[in-house]
Amino acid sequence: MQSLTLEQEFKLKVYKENLKKLTLKQSQKHLVEVLKQMMLKDNIIKYLIRNSYF
């Protein structure tokens, strides 16, 4: 796994602090949404790789 940039580390810290303010149910819903977005991102990357012409 790659290291995070300083900017990414900062964003992650802010994200963690905001998560602490959520209830368990809100956190679970948020986790599912984030995972869905990551899967969509993976699909886009796979599509772009398959359809690239290098």
CNS distance restraints for C-alpha pairs under 8 A (distance, minus, plus):
assign (resid   4 and name CA) (resid   8 and name CA) 5.69 0.50 0.50
assign (resid   4 and name CA) (resid   9 and name CA) 6.09 0.50 0.50
assign (resid   5 and name CA) (resid   9 and name CA) 6.18 0.50 0.50
assign (resid   6 and name CA) (resid  10 and name CA) 6.27 0.50 0.50
assign (resid   7 and name CA) (resid  11 and name CA) 6.28 0.50 0.50
assign (resid   8 and name CA) (resid  12 and name CA) 6.05 0.50 0.50
assign (resid   9 and name CA) (resid  13 and name CA) 6.27 0.50 0.50
assign (resid  10 and name CA) (resid  14 and name CA) 6.33 0.50 0.50
assign (resid  11 and name CA) (resid  15 and name CA) 6.04 0.50 0.50
assign (resid  12 and name CA) (resid  16 and name CA) 6.12 0.50 0.50
assign (resid  13 and name CA) (resid  17 and name CA) 6.29 0.50 0.50
assign (resid  14 and name CA) (resid  18 and name CA) 6.28 0.50 0.50
assign (resid  15 and name CA) (resid  19 and name CA) 6.20 0.50 0.50
assign (resid  16 and name CA) (resid  20 and name CA) 6.45 0.50 0.50
assign (resid  17 and name CA) (resid  21 and name CA) 7.17 0.50 0.50
assign (resid  18 and name CA) (resid  22 and name CA) 7.27 0.50 0.50
assign (resid  19 and name CA) (resid  27 and name CA) 6.85 0.50 0.50
assign (resid  22 and name CA) (resid  26 and name CA) 5.72 0.50 0.50
assign (resid  22 and name CA) (resid  27 and name CA) 5.89 0.50 0.50
assign (resid  23 and name CA) (resid  27 and name CA) 6.07 0.50 0.50
assign (resid  24 and name CA) (resid  28 and name CA) 6.16 0.50 0.50
assign (resid  25 and name CA) (resid  29 and name CA) 6.27 0.50 0.50
assign (resid  26 and name CA) (resid  30 and name CA) 6.06 0.50 0.50
assign (resid  27 and name CA) (resid  31 and name CA) 6.05 0.50 0.50
assign (resid  28 and name CA) (resid  32 and name CA) 6.35 0.50 0.50
assign (resid  29 and name CA) (resid  33 and name CA) 6.34 0.50 0.50
assign (resid  30 and name CA) (resid  34 and name CA) 6.14 0.50 0.50
assign (resid  31 and name CA) (resid  35 and name CA) 6.12 0.50 0.50
assign (resid  32 and name CA) (resid  36 and name CA) 6.16 0.50 0.50
assign (resid  33 and name CA) (resid  37 and name CA) 6.25 0.50 0.50
assign (resid  34 and name CA) (resid  38 and name CA) 6.22 0.50 0.50
assign (resid  35 and name CA) (resid  39 and name CA) 6.24 0.50 0.50
assign (resid  36 and name CA) (resid  40 and name CA) 6.26 0.50 0.50
assign (resid  37 and name CA) (resid  41 and name CA) 6.14 0.50 0.50
assign (resid  38 and name CA) (resid  42 and name CA) 6.20 0.50 0.50
assign (resid  39 and name CA) (resid  43 and name CA) 6.23 0.50 0.50
assign (resid  40 and name CA) (resid  44 and name CA) 6.27 0.50 0.50
assign (resid  41 and name CA) (resid  45 and name CA) 6.24 0.50 0.50
assign (resid  42 and name CA) (resid  46 and name CA) 6.11 0.50 0.50
assign (resid  43 and name CA) (resid  47 and name CA) 6.06 0.50 0.50
assign (resid  44 and name CA) (resid  48 and name CA) 6.14 0.50 0.50
assign (resid  45 and name CA) (resid  49 and name CA) 6.13 0.50 0.50
assign (resid  46 and name CA) (resid  50 and name CA) 6.11 0.50 0.50
assign (resid  47 and name CA) (resid  51 and name CA) 6.11 0.50 0.50
assign (resid  48 and name CA) (resid  52 and name CA) 5.85 0.50 0.50
